Amino acid sequence: MKPTNMSYWNPGTVTLIGIPGLEHLQFWIGFPFFAVCLVALFGNIILLIIIPAERSLHQPMYIFLAVLAATDVGLCAAIAPKMLAIFWFGSGSMPFDACLAQLFFIHALQCMESGILLAMAFDRYIAICDPLRHTSILTPSVLGGMMVVGAIRAIVLVGLLPILIKRLHAFHSIRIAHSYCEHMAVVKLAAEDVLVNKACGLFVGFSILGFDMIFILISYVLIFQAVFRLQQKEARLKAFNTCTAHIFVFLEFYILAFFSFFSHRFGHVPPSTHILLSTIYLLLPPALNPIVYGVKNMVIRRRVARIFFLNHGS
């Protein structure tokens, strides 16, 4: 790495500075984030233990939930260690290629999570609008195909982002104003034309998050139409109750996602606020998802209680 006219040529390392303007508070900020990570890891690992072990949960919705839990564990593992090392030990330096790898894994896992939410919405649509054909439509091969297609879509499209960054050579700084390697935070360091990088970032965001959100909304419009056509109030409440957990998870994911996405590109949000909220966006849904679905499902609640009871009794 050699600086040329106040720029860095092919930098070998970069430095994450955490939360600009709040460096003096980062040590303390790390503790609530650490607590959220622990809740996320514990809750999702519990789901990954309970769902395969409980035959009554071998249904499409809970298979998707198990995949969502695995994705959330991966997301926590991708972001938390380095973020906490920055907050607690001031260890912000990392190889440039490792930064690009973190960027890829974080954004790919986000996109996979979006695809899983779309698959869950489709499952709810079939379960409510065409219940007699639910099991014949969502067969194991169809479920596997949906998950494979979602993973390939995320890997291929998100893979474009680090590849396009690697074509850049001159950077005006190697200090990333973020707590993790986010695409636009890295692109903004470049001292070259990054129009293609920005356009590709927008394309990936809209072709995955935008596409999924539109079709999830369409699914719920059709679901609500079917629910309100039911004659009995109890039947309407029961049908709606099966969707509430997914609706909550859908809203928390996409509201935070689009705030983070647009504020980094078009907004005038203070950097400290944006970075705090974008980090919360990555870590809060993985912590809330198992709680939301655990509270809604009696089988999961009983299995969790049994685990704690056996541990307490031993």
VMD Tcl script that draws the C-alpha trace (Angstrom):
set ca {
  {0.00 0.00 0.00}
  {1.51 3.32 -1.01}
  {-0.04 6.76 -0.59}
  {-0.04 8.79 -3.78}
  {-1.23 12.41 -3.71}
  {-3.08 11.85 -0.44}
  {-4.61 8.58 -1.71}
  {-3.96 4.92 -1.04}
  {-3.19 2.55 -3.88}
  {-4.50 -1.03 -3.50}
  {-4.72 -0.88 0.31}
  {-3.95 -4.12 2.10}
  {-5.75 -3.13 5.29}
  {-8.62 -0.88 6.33}
  {-9.68 0.45 9.72}
  {-13.22 0.39 11.06}
  {-13.66 3.29 13.47}
  {-16.99 2.18 14.92}
  {-19.48 4.98 15.55}
  {-18.08 8.40 14.54}
  {-18.66 11.02 17.22}
  {-19.41 8.41 19.88}
  {-15.96 6.86 20.24}
  {-15.88 7.84 23.92}
  {-19.10 5.87 24.53}
  {-18.37 2.83 22.40}
  {-17.12 0.74 25.32}
  {-20.50 1.08 27.05}
  {-22.51 0.82 23.83}
  {-20.93 -2.58 23.30}
  {-22.70 -4.11 26.31}
  {-26.32 -3.77 25.07}
  {-25.23 -4.98 21.63}
  {-23.50 -7.95 23.27}
  {-26.70 -8.72 25.21}
  {-28.76 -8.57 22.00}
  {-26.27 -10.93 20.30}
  {-26.51 -13.40 23.18}
  {-30.32 -13.36 23.02}
  {-30.20 -13.83 19.24}
  {-27.73 -16.71 19.38}
  {-29.46 -18.45 22.29}
  {-32.97 -18.05 20.86}
  {-32.10 -19.18 17.35}
  {-30.00 -22.13 18.49}
  {-32.92 -23.24 20.66}
  {-35.17 -23.11 17.57}
  {-32.60 -25.12 15.58}
  {-32.70 -27.78 18.31}
  {-36.48 -27.87 18.86}
  {-37.83 -27.73 15.28}
  {-35.95 -30.82 13.94}
  {-36.69 -32.75 17.16}
  {-40.45 -32.02 17.31}
  {-42.40 -33.89 14.61}
  {-45.45 -31.63 14.96}
  {-43.28 -28.72 13.77}
  {-42.24 -30.45 10.53}
  {-44.45 -28.10 8.54}
  {-43.44 -25.57 5.85}
  {-43.75 -22.52 8.13}
  {-41.49 -24.00 10.79}
  {-39.03 -25.42 8.27}
  {-38.69 -21.89 6.92}
  {-38.37 -20.64 10.50}
  {-35.48 -23.05 11.11}
  {-33.73 -21.77 7.97}
  {-34.39 -18.20 9.14}
  {-32.85 -19.08 12.52}
  {-29.73 -20.50 10.83}
  {-29.45 -17.33 8.74}
  {-29.75 -15.17 11.86}
  {-27.01 -17.16 13.63}
  {-24.77 -16.61 10.61}
  {-25.56 -12.88 10.59}
  {-24.61 -12.52 14.26}
  {-21.40 -14.48 13.69}
  {-20.50 -12.26 10.71}
  {-20.92 -8.92 12.48}
  {-20.62 -9.31 16.27}
  {-17.00 -10.44 16.88}
  {-15.36 -7.58 14.97}
  {-17.88 -5.00 16.14}
  {-17.31 -5.88 19.80}
  {-13.54 -5.94 19.25}
  {-13.82 -2.35 17.98}
  {-16.03 -1.20 20.84}
  {-14.13 -2.87 23.68}
  {-10.53 -3.16 22.51}
  {-10.21 -0.52 19.78}
  {-9.22 -3.27 17.34}
  {-10.52 -1.76 14.11}
  {-7.83 -2.84 11.66}
  {-8.59 -5.70 9.30}
  {-7.29 -6.94 5.92}
  {-9.09 -5.37 2.97}
  {-10.04 -8.77 1.57}
  {-11.45 -9.80 4.97}
  {-13.52 -6.62 4.93}
  {-14.92 -7.54 1.51}
  {-15.66 -11.06 2.78}
  {-17.57 -9.63 5.75}
  {-19.42 -7.27 3.38}
  {-20.43 -10.24 1.19}
  {-21.61 -12.46 4.04}
  {-23.61 -9.74 5.79}
  {-25.44 -8.57 2.67}
  {-25.92 -12.10 1.29}
  {-27.44 -13.28 4.58}
  {-29.72 -10.21 4.63}
  {-30.92 -11.06 1.13}
  {-31.42 -14.72 2.05}
  {-33.50 -13.60 5.03}
  {-35.65 -11.49 2.72}
  {-36.19 -14.52 0.47}
  {-37.20 -16.66 3.46}
  {-39.76 -14.04 4.52}
  {-41.19 -14.13 0.98}
  {-41.40 -17.95 1.14}
  {-43.16 -17.72 4.52}
  {-45.68 -15.25 3.08}
  {-46.35 -17.65 0.21}
  {-46.88 -20.45 2.73}
  {-49.43 -18.34 4.64}
  {-51.17 -17.45 1.37}
  {-51.58 -21.13 0.40}
  {-52.55 -22.16 3.94}
  {-55.39 -19.60 4.09}
  {-56.49 -19.18 0.48}
  {-56.12 -22.81 -0.68}
  {-55.84 -24.93 2.50}
  {-56.89 -28.23 0.91}
  {-53.91 -28.15 -1.46}
  {-51.39 -26.81 1.05}
  {-49.46 -30.06 1.55}
  {-49.68 -31.04 -2.13}
  {-48.29 -27.68 -3.28}
  {-45.58 -27.17 -0.65}
  {-43.93 -30.57 -0.93}
  {-40.41 -31.17 0.49}
  {-38.92 -30.84 -3.00}
  {-40.70 -27.52 -3.55}
  {-39.52 -26.22 -0.16}
  {-35.95 -27.26 -0.92}
  {-36.10 -25.68 -4.36}
  {-37.39 -22.39 -2.95}
  {-34.55 -22.23 -0.43}
  {-31.89 -23.15 -3.00}
  {-33.15 -20.53 -5.47}
  {-33.20 -17.89 -2.71}
  {-29.64 -18.73 -1.68}
  {-28.32 -18.73 -5.27}
  {-30.06 -15.41 -5.99}
  {-28.42 -13.80 -2.93}
  {-24.96 -15.25 -3.59}
  {-24.90 -14.29 -7.28}
  {-26.29 -10.76 -6.96}
  {-24.49 -9.80 -3.74}
  {-21.30 -11.37 -5.12}
  {-21.22 -8.57 -7.69}
  {-20.62 -5.98 -4.95}
  {-17.15 -7.07 -3.72}
  {-16.11 -7.99 -7.28}
  {-16.83 -4.43 -8.44}
  {-15.03 -2.97 -5.42}
  {-11.94 -5.06 -6.24}
  {-11.64 -3.28 -9.60}
  {-11.04 -0.02 -7.71}
  {-7.40 0.76 -6.90}
  {-7.19 4.33 -5.54}
  {-8.78 5.24 -2.21}
  {-8.69 8.63 -0.53}
  {-8.90 6.99 2.92}
  {-8.67 3.59 4.55}
  {-10.77 4.56 7.59}
  {-14.33 3.22 7.33}
  {-16.85 5.24 9.32}
  {-18.84 2.21 10.42}
  {-18.87 -0.67 12.88}
  {-18.86 -3.27 10.08}
  {-17.96 -3.37 6.37}
  {-21.11 -2.02 4.73}
  {-21.15 -1.70 0.94}
  {-21.67 2.05 0.60}
  {-19.35 2.83 3.52}
  {-16.53 1.07 1.64}
  {-17.45 2.49 -1.78}
  {-17.35 6.06 -0.42}
  {-13.64 5.63 0.35}
  {-12.75 5.27 -3.34}
  {-10.97 8.06 -5.16}
  {-12.23 6.79 -8.53}
  {-15.55 6.85 -10.37}
  {-17.94 4.64 -8.38}
  {-21.12 5.22 -10.41}
  {-21.20 1.54 -11.42}
  {-20.80 0.46 -7.78}
  {-23.63 2.71 -6.62}
  {-25.89 1.59 -9.46}
  {-25.17 -2.06 -8.74}
  {-25.93 -1.54 -5.04}
  {-29.29 0.00 -5.93}
  {-30.02 -2.77 -8.41}
  {-29.26 -5.51 -5.87}
  {-31.33 -3.75 -3.20}
  {-34.39 -3.24 -5.37}
  {-34.19 -6.57 -7.23}
  {-34.13 -8.50 -3.94}
  {-35.59 -6.43 -1.10}
  {-37.92 -4.44 -3.34}
  {-39.11 -7.49 -5.30}
  {-39.70 -9.53 -2.14}
  {-41.51 -6.74 -0.33}
  {-43.90 -6.13 -3.24}
  {-44.86 -9.80 -3.48}
  {-45.21 -10.15 0.31}
  {-47.60 -7.18 0.27}
  {-49.56 -8.73 -2.61}
  {-49.77 -12.01 -0.67}
  {-51.21 -10.23 2.35}
  {-53.73 -8.26 0.29}
  {-55.02 -11.59 -1.03}
  {-54.88 -13.15 2.45}
  {-56.88 -10.31 4.02}
  {-59.46 -10.51 1.22}
  {-59.89 -14.23 1.92}
  {-60.03 -13.70 5.68}
  {-62.70 -10.99 5.52}
  {-64.83 -13.19 3.28}
  {-65.13 -15.75 6.08}
  {-68.57 -15.71 7.67}
  {-67.67 -16.54 11.27}
  {-65.80 -14.05 13.40}
  {-63.91 -16.83 15.20}
  {-62.71 -18.24 11.87}
  {-61.50 -14.79 10.81}
  {-59.61 -14.28 14.08}
  {-58.05 -17.75 13.88}
  {-56.91 -17.21 10.30}
  {-55.52 -13.77 11.08}
  {-53.80 -15.09 14.22}
  {-51.74 -17.52 12.13}
  {-50.21 -14.54 10.28}
  {-49.46 -12.11 13.12}
  {-45.97 -13.40 13.91}
  {-44.92 -13.24 10.25}
  {-46.43 -9.76 9.83}
  {-44.46 -8.49 12.83}
  {-41.19 -10.01 11.54}
  {-41.89 -8.68 8.04}
  {-42.50 -5.12 9.28}
  {-39.46 -4.96 11.56}
  {-37.17 -6.30 8.83}
  {-38.27 -4.11 5.93}
  {-38.84 -0.85 7.81}
  {-35.33 -0.96 9.28}
  {-33.85 -2.27 6.01}
  {-35.18 0.52 3.84}
  {-34.32 3.20 6.40}
  {-30.71 1.99 6.45}
  {-30.64 1.60 2.65}
  {-31.96 5.06 1.76}
  {-30.37 7.08 4.57}
  {-26.90 5.98 3.46}
  {-27.56 7.08 -0.13}
  {-30.01 9.97 -0.09}
  {-30.64 11.05 3.49}
  {-29.05 13.64 5.76}
  {-29.07 11.51 8.90}
  {-26.11 12.12 11.27}
  {-23.49 9.36 10.81}
  {-23.71 8.23 14.43}
  {-27.51 7.84 14.19}
  {-27.31 6.00 10.87}
  {-24.63 3.57 12.10}
  {-26.44 2.87 15.37}
  {-29.72 2.21 13.55}
  {-28.12 0.12 10.80}
  {-26.39 -2.02 13.44}
  {-29.68 -2.37 15.33}
  {-31.30 -3.37 12.02}
  {-28.82 -6.23 11.67}
  {-28.93 -7.49 15.26}
  {-32.42 -6.76 16.58}
  {-34.51 -8.92 14.18}
  {-32.39 -12.05 14.90}
  {-33.04 -11.46 18.62}
  {-36.78 -10.79 18.21}
  {-37.65 -13.51 15.68}
  {-37.33 -16.52 18.04}
  {-39.14 -14.59 20.79}
  {-42.05 -13.69 18.49}
  {-42.47 -17.20 17.12}
  {-41.77 -18.81 20.49}
  {-44.48 -16.78 22.21}
  {-46.98 -17.58 19.43}
  {-46.37 -21.35 19.34}
  {-47.36 -23.49 22.31}
  {-45.22 -26.46 21.26}
  {-42.08 -24.30 21.16}
  {-42.97 -22.75 24.52}
  {-43.44 -26.17 26.11}
  {-40.17 -27.52 24.72}
  {-38.25 -24.46 25.94}
  {-39.87 -24.81 29.38}
  {-38.95 -28.50 29.42}
  {-35.32 -27.69 28.60}
  {-35.13 -25.16 31.44}
  {-36.99 -27.46 33.82}
  {-34.60 -30.35 33.13}
  {-31.58 -28.08 33.51}
  {-33.01 -26.69 36.75}
  {-33.80 -30.15 38.03}
  {-30.32 -31.44 37.26}
}
mol new
graphics top color blue
foreach p $ca { graphics top sphere $p radius 0.5 }
foreach p [lrange $ca 0 end-1] q [lrange $ca 1 end] { graphics top cylinder $p $q radius 0.2 }
display resetview
